[in-house]
Amino acid sequence: MKKSLLFALILMGFTSLIVQTLLIREFLISFYGNELTIGVILFNWIILEAIGSNIFSRFSERLKRPYLSYALLQAGISIYLPIGIFLIRNIKNLLGFNLGEGLGIGPIFLSSFFIIFALSIFDGAQFPIGCRLYKENTLYPEESAGRVYILEAVGFILAGPLFTYLLITHFNSLFIALIISALNLFLRTFAFKTEF
């Protein structure tokens, strides 16, 4: 198993958790939200991620250049993440709401849906392509989905304490987004460069 692929699959989970946490945090600040706001955002995230995974699982086996496809998804997340943070911070101005004015459930649902749309779809699409890559690089292809899920979970486990005790205590959300973007772009540029 190539180390670059293992790192990429762990990074998938690592990135996913930090992206979700950053977005929820920014939405809560912007919307003066509560538990209902969190529920709406997570609902949108899970539905969109499932759609992305479902769509790409249908043709992931037919991709001629799966490494390039996976890398392009990473690049998409890297480029859009800082843009998403910017949009959240300015959503009230874009929707014509006044400073300090709370949003109803409808605007929260729609705005969060459209802002996280690309990130959720890309994140969901990485899983079936990651399974395809793992299957091509292992002696046990029938276990590829489970192994990829485990590696993604490892990324989640690493991201939790690192985000809580290091990143969020020392940096603002936009800077953290840029760090995550740079990390994903580094992998796309260097770790996969021989596979394109």
JOVEN-V428435 format. One record per run of one state. SS is the DSSP state (A for helix, B for strand, O for the rest). FROM is the first residue (numbers start at 0). TO is the last residue. If there is no record, write none. Layout:
ss: <SS | SS>
from: <FROM | FROM>
to: <TO | TO>
This chain:
ss: <O | A | O | A | O | A | O | A | O | A | O | A | O | A | O | A | O>
from: <0 | 2 | 31 | 34 | 57 | 59 | 62 | 65 | 89 | 90 | 95 | 104 | 136 | 140 | 170 | 172 | 191>
to: <1 | 30 | 33 | 56 | 58 | 61 | 64 | 88 | 89 | 94 | 103 | 135 | 139 | 169 | 171 | 190 | 195>
